[in-house]
Amino acid sequence: MQRHIMLPVEEVDISAVRYRPEPVKAPRLAGFMLKLFVWLIETPVIGPLIIYTVKQQNRFKQMLHDTVIPEKPMFKPEFPSQDPETGVSVLDQEAVPSARVQSVLEYLVPYGTTSQSTNGAQNMPLYWTIRDYAHAYRSGSVTPSIVAERVILVIEEWNKKHPSMPWLVSFSAEEVRRQSAASTRRFEEGKPLSILDGIFMPIKDDIDCLPYPTKDGTTWLHEVRAVNQDAVSVAKLRACGVIFIGKANLHELGLGTSGSNPNYGTPRNPHSIDRYTGGSSSGPAAIVASGLCPAAIGTDGGGSVRIPSSLCGIVGLKTTYGRTDMTGYVLCTELLASVSVFPSPALLCYFTQSVGKADAANAVVMHG
């Protein structure tokens, strides 16, 4: 049988490569037939037979056996080091998070000089950005505690609606009030921690954030995996004064692109509640797209932030592999390196359509 010998990667002309999809023979199932198929797959004798038949029909084994790849398997993304770019400032990696945020602000245009989307007669932004909240707090027109009551009210009201909007897996109104009161006191004393002080953010439920458990969208994970401290990224955000509203919903275990969750409900797309948000970071995307929070933290291994951000009309930023300390995540880099089938998830920050350079810079600088 003729073998397919692939070219070394350095000899491949990417511009000339054309994707030629192979015909796939697989059943398309839904509802009862899907449940029956899953039951058969899990049956000791019948299940392996079905899997073997599907593989044979689609020539899985033949394609793998008859393809020669000259490079050795690569279990982690590798990229060559780059020369420093002109006009780019490198931040002190050892500096405290609040100092790094402050250093970024020095390179940004003054607040209010950029164009913003407004809401007619009220002349208010459709989406409040991080800088909008920071300006309002410092001008005394609003406090984090006042904003907290509005956030709590919206979350509780939408949980009672039919259909509901299950944005969060874990939520405590008293915890949100406690964090907000502490932030309000800092502003009253004239000692905010950073521009992120008083900024409300949800944390995806595969990232550790005290005092909440990490369930990863399941009903059992928190029973076998205790949370003793914040994830590194969460700790850095907390040091800057960020207020965490709870653990955001997601596709169970992050293993899906629809954002559907049978255990806690499926977050609906705020632009059209009959549609999916996409996944797996469905909760964070829905919260930002609704305007409830100006930013959120999620994870992305194969599109889990990029997919919902595109479906919800917001921006999702996937940081470079190795750029973010993954300590405190369910899918840690060590696990993925040993499994070697998934790329490492990275810390993601969602931003609303009206977010300016300051917000993106603040988020990127935080998580090195």
Salt bridges, closest charged atoms under 4 A:
ASP66 OD1 - HIS65 ND1 3.14
GLU149 OE2 - ARG177 NE 2.82
GLU174 OE2 - ARG177 NH1 2.85
GLU175 OE2 - ARG178 NH2 2.75
ASP197 OD1 - ARG186 NH2 2.82
ASP205 OD1 - LYS247 NZ 3.19
ASP206 OD2 - LYS204 NZ 3.92
ASP208 OD1 - ARG225 NH1 2.81
ASP230 OD2 - ARG238 NE 2.67
ASP300 OD1 - ARG306 NH2 2.73
